[in-house]
Amino acid sequence: MKNRLRRFAALALALLLLACLTGVPVRASADGVYFTAANDQLMELTADTMPFYSNDVLYVSSRLFEGGELGVSYARHTSLGLATLYSSSLDLRFDLAGQVAYDKQNNLYPGYAIERGGMVFFPLRLVCQYFNLSWSYCETDIIPLIRVKNDNVILSDTNFIYAAATLMNDRYSEYERSQSSRPPVTPGPG
């Protein structure tokens, strides 16, 4: 009986670790709601921070890069129509109108940024490859978590989810309240 319980526990742990593997998410969130974290910092749960898929590409908010947590910063050049992600030695420029990405040597990269509601969202896989970041998709008890990490990350995905459980519950409850208080969208004429 004890061996069977140990095997079950080992299998459950293996499945949890498999769900947290870096790479392509197991599935998209049914309602498109995701938590986002930069290393060990859980972001607010708002439309400004919410990742989304477009043409099978996962996009993350520019807000993910505003705190410097990942060693990558964000700048917006509205007059030039550019959004730039940069570190101390690299930069990646996104022409929002032309839908292209290039570096300071004018090398083109496969991907482009998307502007939504005044916020810029970047293709996660491209950004991680370019700046040597990693990311993971993990199921939580509430909604999935997209976590972007650099070498300064402290907690494993499992330990992060455990440590942030109360905060995740609070932020998701707040998010649900904000969604229920929004007036329903009515179609326009015609």
Disulfide bonds with the S-S distance in Angstrom:
none
